Amino acid sequence: MTDTAQNETQDGKNNLPTHVAKTRIGYGKKATYEQVGVAWQNDDGSFYIKLYGTQVISSFSLYSIQAKEQEAA
């Protein structure tokens, strides 16, 4: 299956994630953000979130993916 076919649903819609999930590590100016998953926004406004790995995450933030980032993914 090609990448294009994998990223499209049966109705032809693009199935790429619309958001990334990140968690903050550290505090203040030295804080960094680690990507821990991706999310898709559903038609009703809710989100389907897929987290990576088996780590325990107590909190995360969702950030909208820009068009150029979606093409690179």
Secondary structure, DSSP 8 states (H G I E B T S, - for coil): --HHHHTB-TTS-B-S-SEEEEEEESSGGG-EEEEEEEEEE-TTS-EEEEE-SS---S--EEEE--HHHHHH-
